[in-house]
Amino acid sequence: MFITKSDEYFTILMLIEYLHTSFFLMIKAEDIHKYYDSLHVLKGVSLSINEGEVVSIVGSSGAGKTTLLHILGTLDTYSSGKLMINNVDVTSLKGRKLAKVRNENIGFIFQFHQLLPEFTALENVCIPAFIKKTSKKEAESRAKELLDFLGLSHRYRHKPNELSGGEQQRVAVARALINNPKIVFADEPSGNLDSASAENLHQLFFELRENFGQTFVIVTHNQEFADMADRKLVMSDGKIVS
């Protein structure tokens, strides 16, 4: 049996495709449907997001953006379909197994920073690490590294009510990154910020991608920011239309 050049070329192409889908595909959703009683919120959403991509999701209110984000982030369940996160099929995972995948792979940033008011910036950032059973010394070292990177080295001991809105959101970003997640989901992260702070936060996501290699999936109404992403997904009536 002789192997021709064309056979070798085809084999190389297949190998490249295999490596791409096996090692660089961070999120794969297939035919996701979501019902709330009789309300059909997501209508067969399918998407693939690669490692290191910054992907924005836009659409009018009620289009299903936040519902999709919560499902991709395993914060909400779906009625039917299949979801892979970092090559793990989470479709049938529940309880501690699902929480383990979430804690090891996913970070969240919300419009309202959700910082605990009784804790300092440093303590807020450390909380997910403590949940993961990381030692206090290691967690605080990593938290300080992140806060330093985000320009908050002088704010370790300040509580949320002593921080500006932009500073609070940067603390929330550090908290999302403390466990070195593969994916960061952000739901209107700049929606509660002034224009200057919002612009700084938008640029920060790209700096974080370059420095830490995370994949970002961001729901936003800010069209300028959405257009900066590697890809922009447009939703309408529970579907991705472009």
Sequence and secondary structure as in RCSB ss.txt:
>XXXX:A:sequence
MFITKSDEYFTILMLIEYLHTSFFLMIKAEDIHKYYDSLHVLKGVSLSINEGEVVSIVGSSGAGKTTLLHILGTL
DTYSSGKLMINNVDVTSLKGRKLAKVRNENIGFIFQFHQLLPEFTALENVCIPAFIKKTSKKEAESRAKELLDFL
GLSHRYRHKPNELSGGEQQRVAVARALINNPKIVFADEPSGNLDSASAENLHQLFFELRENFGQTFVIVTHNQEF
ADMADRKLVMSDGKIVS
>XXXX:A:secstr
    HHHHHHHHHHHHHHHHHHHSEEEEEEEEEEEETTEEEEEEEEEEEETT EEEEEE TTSSHHHHHHHHTTS
S  SEEEEEETTEE TT  HHHHHHHHHHHEEEEESS    TTS HHHHHHHHHHHTT  HHHHHHHHHHHHHHT
T GGGTT  GGGS HHHHHHHHHHHHHTT  SEEEEESTTTTS HHHHHHHHHHHHHHHHHH  EEEEE S HHH
HHHSSEEEEEETTEE  
